[in-house]
Amino acid sequence: MTSSLFVGIDVGSQENVVCCLTQDDEKRPVSRFTVTNNRPGILEFQDRISKLAKQKQAEEILFGLEHTGCYSTHAAMYLQRHLDFGVQRRVYVFNPSLIREFKKSHYLSAPKNDRVDAWFIAAKLRTGLLPHPFTWSEPLMALQRLTRARYHLMQDLSRESNFLMTNLYLKFSDYSSTGPFKRNKLSATSIAVMEEFESVEELCEMPLERLIEFLVAHGKNRFENPEVVAKVLQKAARSSYRLPQSMSDSVNLAMASSIRVIRTVQEQLKALRKGIEDHLATIPQTLDSIPGIGPILASGIVAELDVSQFKSHAEAAKHAGLAWTVHQSGKFTANRTRLIHSGNRYLKYYMVEAANSVRVHDPVFAEYYAKKRAEPKEFAEGRTLALTARKLMRVVFYLLKTNRLYTPEGGVRQRA
């Protein structure tokens, strides 16, 4: 039997607390120490662990640490690739909730501090019930930085857009419901209307010919019938509530601030798109052969899904949070279940976005989406999209595993 050393590391922004256990059933650590969370600290860590492994005649070392965002990234990369301990090593990066539940299963009222957490991480390593070892790829991690930055900008854009819509309703209450831009309220022409007209009265009083000229100029002559658009816009303005002047000025100022933020975010999204496309071009993948999946959605999935870590598409779907809870006891099985709360939120976001796009462009997914949408279930729209994303995961997993191209008929063809 291989003699192993189990090293639990509680990662902090400034210090890493270390606890080392052996295969013996004793709870007492063979070593405890603290090092700084920087390059000198990790080199000191290497020296002390190497000496301890030699002293205990360990044939392998298992390192474990919680995923704590950016603070654990350097430590995991150095442990997995850059450091030499003289023996074989494996690195595991745990979801913090996994360690928290492991702690509860042993001690209901265990204290919460760095020393205790480091011990439980080492103890978890000793159980042998472990996830796939940590691996990393420089191109994928570089791509991941960009796709996650885009995710956060998209959240900012959505939040700022929603705030803009609340102020727009105060200024122009029927704009979103009966106005001509209800399908794309953030188009260039729509934003121009919000900025140009300080009140609905001003819009109502503008001569129709001038309003048509305004729409043609800002719409770059893309409207098939600008006169109809102008009439619908003025009709919505006439039926909207009126604001007192003092409140109208405040609402206009708030809207102008939101519009500036939205334009800035949109510019940054364009810059990120170029960087994402350039990085994706260097990574072998076939996801963009699926109708509806372009370089952005393909990048978001590829950067978050390492298929080598999963045995099946079901495991990959669970990693993405596209799996449902099971509530069963005896002969009772709950009919109403929800998506699991765990999972990679970035991967889930890009999978759902991809599913929503693919179901428009691919007849197989369009038929599946329509079938599920017609089922009389609660939360029908969200449920249908999640099920479509789950179905798409099967295809994504297979294509990434085999490096084959997708065909709309449902089969695959060998890549040329």
Secondary structure, DSSP 8 states (H G I E B T S, - for coil): ---EEEEEEEE-SSEEEEEEE-SSS--S-SEEEEEESSHHHHHHHHHHHHHHHHHTT-SEEEEEEE--THHHHHHHHIIIII---SSEEEEEEE-HHHHHHHHHHH-TT---SHHHHHHHHHHHHHH----------HHHHHHHHHHHHHHHHHHHHHHHHHHHHHHHHHH-TTHHHHSTTTT-TTSHHHHHHHHH-SSHHHHHHS-HHHHHHHHHHHTTT--S-HHHHHHHHHHHHHTS----HHHHHHHHHHHHHHHHHHHHHHHHHHHHHHHHHHHHTTS---GGGSTT--HHHHHHHHHH--GGG-SSHHHHHHHTT--B---EETTEE-S---B-S-S-HHHHHHHHHHHHHHHHH-HHHHHHHHHHHTS--TTHHHHHHHHHHHHHHHHHHHHHHHT-EE-TTS-EE---
